[in-house]
Amino acid sequence: MRQLLAVAILVGCLSVGSSLDAANVITGNPWILDTASATVDITTRNIKIRKIIWDGVAMANGNTLIFTDSANIVKFSVAVNTVWLGPMQWDFPDPGLISQGLRMSAIG
């Protein structure tokens, strides 16, 4: 059996104006996903997500975050229903959130 890559994901955690703003970094762990204006294919690998952290400091009411797998099946979805004052975090205990590939939809 192929081993799953276990990752934590930070979304929108870079500050506006940063030299890394609107960049995705998936070479280490945690993965940093900060491309909010377009749907992005993150990986085609089999992965096990252990944690998702969404820095909601600049999020507006009604913003949504959606992750799908390579077959376009929704793996994780959340919507802002109020103004968040800080990061939101979701933990996925064993076996984790398993996904064949990962795509992040545009936030908005």
C-alpha positions as CSV (number, residue, x, y, z in Angstrom):
1,M,0.0,0.0,0.0
2,R,1.2,3.5,-0.9
3,Q,2.1,5.7,2.1
4,L,0.1,8.8,2.5
5,L,1.7,12.2,2.9
6,A,0.6,13.7,6.3
7,V,0.3,17.5,6.2
8,A,-1.1,20.5,8.1
9,I,-2.5,23.3,6.0
10,L,-2.4,27.1,6.8
11,V,-4.7,29.1,4.7
12,G,-4.5,32.9,4.1
13,C,-1.9,33.3,6.8
14,L,0.3,35.8,5.0
15,S,-0.1,39.5,5.6
16,V,-1.2,41.7,2.8
17,G,1.8,43.4,1.2
18,S,4.1,40.6,2.2
19,S,6.7,39.6,-0.4
20,L,5.1,36.1,-0.2
21,D,1.5,37.4,-0.5
22,A,-0.7,35.3,-2.8
23,A,1.8,32.5,-2.9
24,N,1.4,28.8,-2.2
25,V,4.2,26.9,-0.5
26,I,3.8,23.1,-0.5
27,T,7.5,22.1,-0.2
28,G,7.4,21.7,3.6
29,N,5.0,21.0,6.4
30,P,2.8,22.8,7.0
31,W,1.6,23.7,3.6
32,I,0.9,27.4,3.2
33,L,-2.0,28.2,0.8
34,D,-2.5,31.9,0.1
35,T,-3.9,32.2,-3.4
36,A,-7.3,33.4,-2.6
37,S,-8.4,34.7,-6.0
38,A,-8.4,31.5,-8.1
39,T,-9.1,27.8,-7.9
40,V,-5.8,26.1,-7.5
41,D,-4.7,22.4,-7.9
42,I,-2.4,21.9,-4.9
43,T,-1.3,18.3,-5.5
44,T,-2.3,15.1,-7.2
45,R,-0.7,13.0,-4.4
46,N,-2.6,10.9,-1.9
47,I,-2.6,12.9,1.3
48,K,-3.7,12.7,4.9
49,I,-4.7,16.2,6.3
50,R,-4.1,16.4,10.0
51,K,-5.1,20.0,10.6
52,I,-6.4,23.0,8.8
53,I,-5.9,26.5,10.1
54,W,-7.7,29.5,8.4
55,D,-6.4,32.9,9.4
56,G,-9.7,34.8,9.3
57,V,-8.4,38.2,10.2
58,A,-9.2,39.7,6.8
59,M,-12.2,37.5,6.0
60,A,-15.6,38.9,5.3
61,N,-19.0,37.6,6.2
62,G,-20.0,34.9,3.6
63,N,-16.5,34.0,2.5
64,T,-16.1,30.3,2.0
65,L,-13.2,27.9,1.9
66,I,-13.6,24.6,0.0
67,F,-11.2,21.8,-0.6
68,T,-12.0,19.0,-3.1
69,D,-10.1,16.0,-4.2
70,S,-9.0,15.2,-7.8
71,A,-12.5,13.8,-8.5
72,N,-14.0,17.1,-7.4
73,I,-15.5,15.5,-4.3
74,V,-15.8,18.0,-1.4
75,K,-13.4,17.0,1.4
76,F,-13.8,20.1,3.5
77,S,-16.0,23.2,3.4
78,V,-16.6,26.1,5.8
79,A,-18.2,29.5,5.5
80,V,-17.7,32.6,7.6
81,N,-20.9,33.6,9.3
82,T,-19.6,36.5,11.3
83,V,-16.4,38.6,11.5
84,W,-13.6,36.4,12.8
85,L,-11.2,37.9,15.2
86,G,-8.5,35.3,14.7
87,P,-7.5,32.0,13.2
88,M,-10.0,29.1,13.1
89,Q,-8.6,25.6,13.5
90,W,-9.9,22.1,12.6
91,D,-8.1,18.9,13.7
92,F,-8.6,15.6,12.1
93,P,-7.6,12.7,14.4
94,D,-6.6,9.3,13.0
95,P,-7.0,8.4,10.3
96,G,-7.0,12.1,9.3
97,L,-8.9,13.6,6.4
98,I,-7.8,11.4,3.4
99,S,-7.8,12.8,-0.1
100,Q,-6.6,11.7,-3.5
101,G,-5.3,15.0,-4.7
102,L,-6.3,18.4,-3.4
103,R,-7.8,21.5,-5.0
104,M,-8.6,24.7,-3.1
105,S,-11.4,26.9,-4.5
106,A,-11.2,30.6,-4.6
107,I,-12.1,32.2,-1.3
108,G,-15.0,34.5,-1.6
